Amino acid sequence: MTYPGATAFGITAGPDYRLTDDFSVPAGHFWTIDSATLFGYQTGSGDAAFTDARVIIWQGFPDSFNSTKLFDGTVSNNLVSSTPGVWRTAESFGATTFSNSERRVKDLLVAIPPLVLGGGTYWIDWQLKGPVATDRVFTPPVTILGQPSTAANGFARRKCPSPAPEGDAECVNTPGGWIFFRNGIAPYLVDLPFLLHGSDVVDLLFKDGFDTVPATP
């Protein structure tokens, strides 16, 4: 990945931090979500599996007044599988750009009890633990070649631990709060990668107005 102002870009996803990004269900659709795929890596862990994932689905921005937890997966481990995938790299790695194998990204399948969502905007909020449960893990940002910003409205955020970890200047002023993350010193905002799995049903009555009345009762 190539971002101005960042040489090795990953967003802390645990064990003490949380990440969140929004998604929208189109009007007239009903999504039944039964699982999600998240992405994470722990530097130097090779193909070793992640051990824990805690997921919340919110209606409204996480922790905000009047927001509702539609699924609270913080009480137990939601992780179903951890599958080695691509390697996270950066153009700044120079000669080792395409051979660096320190950061193997895992595809993390997490279970969500069937959840029916109507048209609107929702938030997925998650926290991960890697092969070494006490060490930091990271999620790579959405990457589009040649495009420094991948967030139309800059919605994705991370939640700072409280108290703020030593050396995390951004969290010192907002312990326990949600903050934007940026590309190093650059002004660009990015989205987070995740996949939602399930089914999509279109409300034809909503879409067409009325069903056609049969000619013969």
Stockholm file with secondary structure:
# STOCKHOLM 1.0

chainA/1-217         MTYPGATAFGITAGPDYRLTDDFSVPAGHFWTIDSATLFGYQTGSGDAAFTDARVIIWQGFPDSFNSTKLFDGTVSNNLVSSTPGVWRTAESFGATTFSNSERRVKDLLVAIPPLVLGGGTYWIDWQLKGPVATDRVFTPPVTILGQPSTAANGFARRKCPSPAPEGDAECVNTPGGWIFFRNGIAPYLVDLPFLLHGSDVVDLLFKDGFDTVPATP
#=GR chainA/1-217 SS CCBTTBSSCCEEEESSCEEEEEEEECTTEEEEEEEEEEEEBCTTCTTCCCCEEEEEEEESSTTCTTCEEEEECSSSCCEEEEEEEEECCCGGGGGGTTTCCSCEEEEEEEEEEEEEECSEEEEEEEEEECSSTTSCEEECCCCBTTBSCCCSSCCCEEECCSSCCTTCHHHHTSTTCEECCBSTTSCCBCCCCCEEEEEEEECHHHHHSSCCCCSCC
#=GC SS_cons         CCBTTBSSCCEEEESSCEEEEEEEECTTEEEEEEEEEEEEBCTTCTTCCCCEEEEEEEESSTTCTTCEEEEECSSSCCEEEEEEEEECCCGGGGGGTTTCCSCEEEEEEEEEEEEEECSEEEEEEEEEECSSTTSCEEECCCCBTTBSCCCSSCCCEEECCSSCCTTCHHHHTSTTCEECCBSTTSCCBCCCCCEEEEEEEECHHHHHSSCCCCSCC
//
